[in-house]
Amino acid sequence: MKSDEEIMEILEAYDLTGSYRKAAELAGCDHHTVVRYVQLRGQGVDPTERAVRAKLIDDFLPKVEELVERSRGRVGADAVHKKIAAMGFTGTD
């Protein structure tokens, strides 16, 4: 994944050259990467913003937080995992 600075460098290289391949050479990346970032910008999407994806644990975070708070941070991951697994969590500890 590219840093914000690298993405801006890629877009600046494209703006300078007007060519995906030349911009890729300047920025040191694949021309397909340049295409993707230029298209995102053209759609009004900030290419430096990361999409927030749901995580397997999201539905169980309130219970995890409750267990941590009740134990004042002393509860172990294995105990938390056992509790949330009983609630339907399918991930690993």
C-alpha positions in Angstrom: 0.0 0.0 0.0 1.3 3.4 -1.0 1.8 6.2 1.5 0.0 9.5 1.1 3.2 11.1 -0.1 3.8 8.4 -2.7 0.2 8.8 -4.0 0.7 12.6 -4.3 4.0 12.0 -6.1 2.3 9.7 -8.6 -0.5 12.2 -9.3 2.0 15.0 -9.6 4.1 12.9 -12.1 0.9 12.3 -14.1 -0.1 16.0 -14.1 3.4 16.8 -15.3 3.7 14.3 -18.1 0.1 13.6 -19.0 1.1 10.0 -19.6 0.4 6.9 -17.4 3.6 5.2 -18.4 5.9 8.2 -18.1 4.4 9.1 -14.8 5.0 5.5 -13.6 8.7 5.8 -14.7 9.0 9.1 -12.8 7.3 7.8 -9.7 8.9 4.3 -9.7 5.7 2.3 -9.9 3.6 0.3 -12.4 1.5 2.3 -14.9 -1.6 0.4 -13.7 -1.1 2.1 -10.3 -1.0 5.5 -12.0 -4.2 4.7 -13.8 -6.0 3.6 -10.6 -5.1 6.8 -8.7 -5.9 9.1 -11.6 -9.3 7.5 -12.1 -10.1 7.7 -8.4 -9.2 11.4 -8.4 -11.3 11.9 -11.6 -14.3 10.3 -9.8 -13.9 12.8 -7.0 -12.5 10.2 -4.6 -9.5 11.2 -2.5 -7.0 8.5 -3.4 -5.2 8.9 -0.1 -8.3 8.0 2.0 -8.4 4.4 3.0 -11.7 2.4 2.9 -12.8 1.2 6.3 -13.5 -2.5 6.1 -15.5 -4.4 8.6 -13.5 -6.8 10.7 -14.7 -10.2 12.1 -14.3 -8.9 15.7 -16.5 -5.7 15.2 -19.7 -7.3 16.4 -18.0 -8.6 19.5 -16.0 -5.4 20.5 -18.6 -4.2 23.1 -18.3 -7.5 24.9 -14.4 -7.4 24.7 -14.4 -3.9 26.1 -16.8 -4.9 28.9 -14.6 -7.8 29.9 -11.5 -5.6 29.9 -13.2 -2.9 31.9 -14.7 -5.2 34.5 -11.3 -6.9 35.0 -9.5 -3.5 35.0 -7.3 -4.8 32.1 -6.3 -8.0 33.8 -8.3 -10.4 31.6 -6.3 -12.5 29.2 -6.9 -12.9 25.5 -7.5 -16.6 25.9 -10.3 -15.9 28.4 -11.8 -13.2 26.2 -11.6 -15.5 23.2 -13.4 -18.3 25.0 -16.2 -16.0 26.0 -16.8 -14.5 22.6 -16.4 -17.9 20.9 -19.3 -19.0 23.0 -21.2 -16.0 21.5 -20.5 -17.1 17.9 -17.1 -15.5 17.2 -15.3 -17.7 14.6 -11.9 -16.0 14.6 -8.7 -17.0 16.4 -7.4 -15.6 19.6 
